[in-house]
């Protein structure tokens, strides 16, 4: 009887204890969320928001629908095989007159000119002459007299393709693709197909800089990890010293060093190695040298972190078992540095993909990376759709690289676990 009473008392006190534990856990989670909430809000407005806006602009297509609403509605059921009937012509004439009075015709003309070169002239000449040409027949005849382009199917398919509200035009253009009058995706004309080459150039320069940073940074990271603390700290200061200088100053310094009458050419001439100045700037060489100098610390620091965690006992054990130094380094030490190599290479490569200032200052016209054209379309030509599409493609490539790196690291961990 007494045991039964004790068990009942324990059961009564157990439930409130579980409830108190759950409440305490919820309170802890709420406090943790409150601590990170400012950072989450900051990232939302400064990182996630702009990226979402960029992705939306890459597919947004509201200009023609906004300026030529009657024409867009009239072309909704047009199959695109032949010229449209009278209704779209009449709607276009009304929309042009309305847009001319409102001063918004240039908005649609600019968007349509992206898809069909010369469309701005077609719309402006039509708006200018629409009232002066005698309207002796239908709107179809009147517009055809003003400009023969209105008798061509490609003119109308361009309007229909730009009817929105979303479009794949900018994304296709970023990949050097376009749609013909029948709506089929095809390669862009050779004089317009430039972005694949630019993306290839961007990836090639980024890969070259990554390899150079790895070759130069690996020995430095090894010294940092193996030297005594005093010497290692002094060397680390020299590694971090470039962070204390502006990126623009560092880039301009390379212009001074590598120009025809710069320090490098003058030194080579003084040593008798060259007779005439070498062209070291405003080309691919200058871009790679300047970017390697800027990005080298981002390779050294992950390598150093990885090497610092490697115990020296492994190399001593390999040497005691008769392994030559090169074999011990290749089979024991180097595999343990692969996480640092992967992290540093990925970090440098991704940072190099988006570089703008350095290639713009020390590179030539044939060495500009994709960031230069994104800035050009954003600030100079105000083609936000194409700039966003190029940025979206670059973002996709970066995400894919991060996913591939994650898979490789996961595979290495699984393989290492199986070996252990």
PyMOL commands that set and color helices and strands:
alter all, ss='L'
color gray80, all
select helices_A, chain A and resi 2-57+63-67+69-74+86-102+105-115+119-129+139-146+148-151+153-161+169-174+195-226+229-244+247-258+263-270+284-308+313-320+325-336+338-353+357-362+365-367+370-379+384-419
alter helices_A, ss='H'
color red, helices_A
select strands_A, chain A and resi 177-179+185-187
alter strands_A, ss='S'
color yellow, strands_A
deselect
rebuild
show_as cartoon
